[in-house]
């Protein structure tokens, strides 16, 4: 039987837009006209939070950018008994962060919006146009320190999502050297990159402050949990070994029916978490 202690630590969220069927070919998608509906859907499923997203292209209709929108989000969270721990800035995926004043300003402005919501984690996916790798890490030192300084003043941790393996990521974090910087461990992305998931979890240890749950196949496609490359039992066993007690966000395939898929995902994670964490 899963212990009460481990049950209390399983906080499940989902990336905004994953409980509503998206237009064909769109995985990361803001539900423009249905975003409010998703909060009640999450509550009905027993999901603790929605991980809010700012899109790759600026969308003035996204409620993150207006005071009225912030008030709406807070009201929906309270009304549905949810929490609001995390938000993600996809803008940096299409717009390079280093040596780009406009992108840094956008990143800092979004951080202010997250602070108004009382969020704890600011997810920065440093991929594609903002890909952080071992060769260009020096270009990221100044902007990431500036972001981390501002985050720290609001009690927010900046969680970096990168292509780097655990050993490389530790070197980069030591180079930047800021206590407000931590790591997003994305199960699907790391499997697709060919990383040693359990080994990286153990290497990174308490540097991991946020986990994205997804599965990918050898073609780097996001697939239904349990049908791709990720060995979830080994992943959760490693997380148990480092005593991870943070958030788990589903960044998952919707399947044919997003709500049915979400129920399956919740059951799968609860099962493997119980297997690994119970004592």
Secondary structure, 3 states (H helix, E strand, C coil): CCCHHHHHCCEEEEECCCCCCCCCCCCCCCCCCCCCHHHHHHHHHCCCEEEEEECCCCCCCCHHHCHHHHHHHHHHHHHCCCECCEEEECHHHHCCCCCCHHHHHHHHHHHHHHHHHCCCEEEEECCHHHCCCCCCCHHHHHHHHHHHHHHHHCCCEEEEECCCCHHHHHHHHHHHCCCCEEEEEEHHHHHHCCCCHHHHHHHHHHHEEEEEECEECCCCCEECCCCCCCCHHHHHHHHHHCCCCCEEEECCCCCCCHHHHHHHHHHHHHHHHHHHHCC
